[in-house]
């Protein structure tokens, strides 16, 4: 490999890492907007709560099937989500501010019927 190819691959790896973090942030915010726990979301998608936790933290490389399952569990289309992530990659000014992720831990996420 020549040097330019190594640089291109390093840039691509950095972009993949950023995309995973952006997806994790999106999933966390979407899940909280829907008032779902990580456990409930994972159950809907057919994977573990631990996997959901790692995904939200951007610490796991997604398979296409996991991406699809998370999108479905969070009631969003895969095309819509991919388009949103691509926009955030291309427009850093629109990215959410870095900060602690919100958690539903200890909260009653189910509303009582009135």
C-alpha positions in Angstrom: 0.0 0.0 0.0 1.2 3.5 -0.7 1.1 6.3 1.8 -2.1 8.0 0.3 -4.0 4.7 0.7 -2.9 4.4 4.3 -4.1 8.0 5.0 -7.4 7.4 3.2 -8.0 4.3 5.3 -7.1 6.1 8.5 -9.6 8.9 7.5 -12.3 6.2 6.7 -11.7 4.5 10.1 -12.0 7.8 11.9 -15.3 8.5 10.0 -16.6 5.0 10.9 -15.8 5.6 14.6 -17.6 9.0 14.5 -20.6 7.5 12.8 -20.8 4.8 15.5 -20.8 7.5 18.2 -23.4 9.5 16.4 -25.6 6.5 16.0 -25.2 5.7 19.7 -26.2 9.3 20.6 -29.1 9.2 18.3 -30.3 5.8 19.7 -30.0 7.1 23.3 -31.9 10.3 22.6 -34.6 8.5 20.6 -35.0 5.8 23.2 -35.4 8.4 25.9 -37.9 10.4 23.8 -39.9 7.2 23.5 -39.5 6.7 27.3 -38.1 3.2 26.8 -35.5 1.5 29.0 -32.4 -0.1 27.4 -33.9 -3.4 28.4 -37.3 -2.7 26.7 -35.5 -1.5 23.6 -33.2 -4.4 23.4 -36.1 -6.8 23.9 -38.0 -5.2 21.0 -34.9 -5.6 18.8 -34.0 -9.1 19.9 -30.6 -8.4 21.5 -29.3 -7.9 25.0 -29.4 -4.8 27.2 -25.6 -5.0 27.4 -25.4 -4.8 23.6 -27.7 -1.7 23.7 -25.6 -0.1 26.3 -22.4 -0.6 24.3 -24.2 0.6 21.2 -25.3 3.8 22.8 -21.8 4.4 24.1 -20.4 3.9 20.5 -18.3 1.0 21.7 -19.5 -1.6 19.3 -19.2 -2.1 15.6 -22.7 -2.6 14.2 -23.8 -5.3 11.9 -26.4 -4.4 9.4 -28.9 -6.7 11.2 -28.3 -4.8 14.5 -28.7 -1.5 12.8 -32.0 -2.7 11.3 -33.2 -4.1 14.6 -32.4 -0.9 16.5 -34.1 1.3 13.9 -37.2 -0.9 14.1 -37.2 -1.0 17.9 -37.0 2.8 18.0 -39.7 3.2 15.3 -37.5 4.8 12.6 -36.8 3.6 9.1 -33.3 2.5 8.2 -33.1 4.9 5.3 -34.2 7.8 7.4 -31.7 7.0 10.1 -28.8 6.4 7.6 -29.6 9.7 5.9 -29.7 11.5 9.3 -26.3 10.0 10.2 -24.8 10.9 6.8 -26.0 14.5 7.2 -24.4 14.7 10.7 -21.1 13.4 9.3 -21.2 16.0 6.5 -22.4 18.9 8.7 -20.6 19.0 12.1 -22.5 22.2 13.0 -25.7 20.1 13.3 -24.2 17.4 15.6 -25.6 17.2 19.1 -23.4 18.7 21.8 -21.2 16.2 23.6 -22.4 15.5 27.0 -23.5 12.7 29.4 -26.0 10.4 28.0 -29.4 10.4 29.6 -30.6 7.3 31.4 -34.0 6.0 32.3 -32.4 4.0 35.2 -34.5 4.3 38.3 -37.4 6.0 36.5 -40.8 4.6 36.0 -40.9 4.7 32.3 -44.5 3.4 32.1 -47.3 5.9 32.6 -50.3 4.9 34.6 -53.6 5.0 32.7 -55.8 7.8 33.8 
